[in-house]
Amino acid sequence: MSEPTTAEEIARYVVARAVWAPSVHNTQPWRFTADGGPRISLHADADRRLAVADPDGREMMISCGAALFTVRLALRVLGYIPETTVLPDPARPALVAQVSWRDRAAADEFERRLSAHVLTRRTHRGAFDPEPLPPDTLAALRAAAGREGAALRIVADDGRRAALAAAVQTAEHELSHDGERLRELARWTPAPGSACRDGVPATSYPARAERTQPYFPGRDFARGHGWGMPPLSPATSHRAAGVAGLLTTNADHPADWVNAGQALQRILLTAGTCGAAVALHSQPLELPLLREFIRTQLSDGACPHLVLRIGLVTQVAVSVRRDPDDVLFPIGGDRAGPG
Ligand SMILES: Cc1cc2nc3c(=O)[nH]c(=O)nc-3n(C[C@H](O)[C@H](O)[C@H](O)COP(=O)(O)O)c2cc1C
């Protein structure tokens, strides 16, 4: 494909990459509008918010933030300097950001390396190989979070790591006994072979949980149906939980959630450049008491958004996305409404 040059081509190009951002349950809660000029708007799609698990829209805004970082990176790789305004209009809280491009500067080598992982990055689910991360990986990931106004706090101490794992276990137990939440999860967990372009497909999670010490249980996407991928490694091989961390921001407003999402995508892509994979757990952050426990006991009072586990592993997960044409609208022709 030739390099996009018109504003319309550039908008299509950046949206085709942004849709590959991570989002909670792969809800892809975003829409983009373009008016033919050098500007694109990113809107949260509240119809795709998890009404039960995410009543405030925090996870929705984190997901949109991850898409926003991807838009900025795509523009950089085209040689533009993106100008971004987050939540530009208080009267339109669903208008997450406006990004315009005018001035040019060639992308640097690192931006190109980050961008190379946008389409291939996958959320890891399960255990990691026992080998340690390459040196400097954690420093690079912490710096990535800091650049986007968030923090990655590594939970290295054995006792605190065990407490974090216990919070994930408690949350997973509660969520799997809550009928309303299970019904909501069912909406986003299609059966194998489904033609759905959103939700968490059975090709993206293991059929059987791999126990680690400590144990960070994954979400029960299969809900007892036996769906999921067979294990790659023999049950006897040693498997590790990986390095545990918390993605946090100092405050807890929608702009902080967007920053957390931008930081998340920068972290995930940076991990890719280091050859590392990342598993995400938001179960305990969806339950107010556990979120408060993590905030006060494990993140020094900073607001926690996600538990991350980082490690080395051969990834086989396959995910899905909606077509860019289903989420990019000309201004006036969109369904984004006044938000
Ligand atoms: C805010 C947020 C919360 C998430 N929580 C979890 C989680 O608890 N468990 C999980 O396995 N994945 C979680 N994910 C990852 C998404 O499920 C994943 O991004 C989505 O299914 C798309 O797959 P991909 O990342 O492999 O492209 C989360 C992602 C975001 C942005």
The ligand as a Tripos MOL2 file, in Angstrom:
@<TRIPOS>MOLECULE
LIG
   31    33     1     0     0
SMALL
NO_CHARGES

@<TRIPOS>ATOM
      1 C1         -9.0060   -1.8300   31.0080 C.3       1 LIG1
      2 C2         -8.6500   -3.2330   30.5530 C.ar      1 LIG1
      3 C3         -8.8980   -4.3060   31.3990 C.ar      1 LIG1
      4 C4         -8.5520   -5.6110   31.0030 C.ar      1 LIG1
      5 N1         -8.7470   -6.6500   31.8860 N.ar      1 LIG1
      6 C5         -8.3860   -7.9030   31.5190 C.ar      1 LIG1
      7 C6         -8.5480   -9.0030   32.4180 C.ar      1 LIG1
      8 O1         -8.9850   -8.8480   33.5650 O.2       1 LIG1
      9 N2         -8.1800  -10.2400   31.9890 N.ar      1 LIG1
     10 C7         -7.6860  -10.4500   30.7230 C.ar      1 LIG1
     11 O2         -7.3730  -11.5810   30.3900 O.2       1 LIG1
     12 N3         -7.5260   -9.4310   29.8540 N.ar      1 LIG1
     13 C8         -7.8580   -8.1700   30.2170 C.ar      1 LIG1
     14 N4         -7.6980   -7.1280   29.3420 N.ar      1 LIG1
     15 C9         -7.2160   -7.4180   27.9680 C.3       1 LIG1
     16 C10        -8.3660   -7.4990   26.9690 C.3       1 LIG1
     17 O3         -9.1930   -8.6050   27.2220 O.3       1 LIG1
     18 C11        -7.7580   -7.5560   25.5480 C.3       1 LIG1
     19 O4         -7.0760   -6.3550   25.2890 O.3       1 LIG1
     20 C12        -8.7990   -7.7900   24.4720 C.3       1 LIG1
     21 O5         -9.4320   -9.0350   24.6290 O.3       1 LIG1
     22 C13        -8.1640   -7.7410   23.0640 C.3       1 LIG1
     23 O6         -7.1670   -8.7290   22.9310 O.3       1 LIG1
     24 P1         -5.6530   -8.3710   22.6200 P.3       1 LIG1
     25 O7         -5.1610   -7.4550   23.7010 O.co2     1 LIG1
     26 O8         -4.9220   -9.6810   22.6360 O.co2     1 LIG1
     27 O9         -5.5850   -7.7150   21.2810 O.co2     1 LIG1
     28 C14        -8.0000   -5.8280   29.7210 C.ar      1 LIG1
     29 C15        -7.7660   -4.7370   28.8670 C.ar      1 LIG1
     30 C16        -8.0750   -3.4540   29.2770 C.ar      1 LIG1
     31 C17        -7.7790   -2.2910   28.3510 C.3       1 LIG1
@<TRIPOS>BOND
     1     1     2 1
     2     2     3 ar
     3     2    30 ar
     4     3     4 ar
     5     4     5 ar
     6     4    28 ar
     7     5     6 ar
     8     6     7 ar
     9     6    13 1
    10     7     8 2
    11     7     9 ar
    12     9    10 ar
    13    10    11 2
    14    10    12 ar
    15    12    13 ar
    16    13    14 ar
    17    14    15 1
    18    14    28 ar
    19    15    16 1
    20    16    17 1
    21    16    18 1
    22    18    19 1
    23    18    20 1
    24    20    21 1
    25    20    22 1
    26    22    23 1
    27    23    24 1
    28    24    25 2
    29    24    26 1
    30    24    27 1
    31    28    29 ar
    32    29    30 ar
    33    30    31 1
@<TRIPOS>SUBSTRUCTURE
     1 LIG1         1 GROUP 0 **** ****
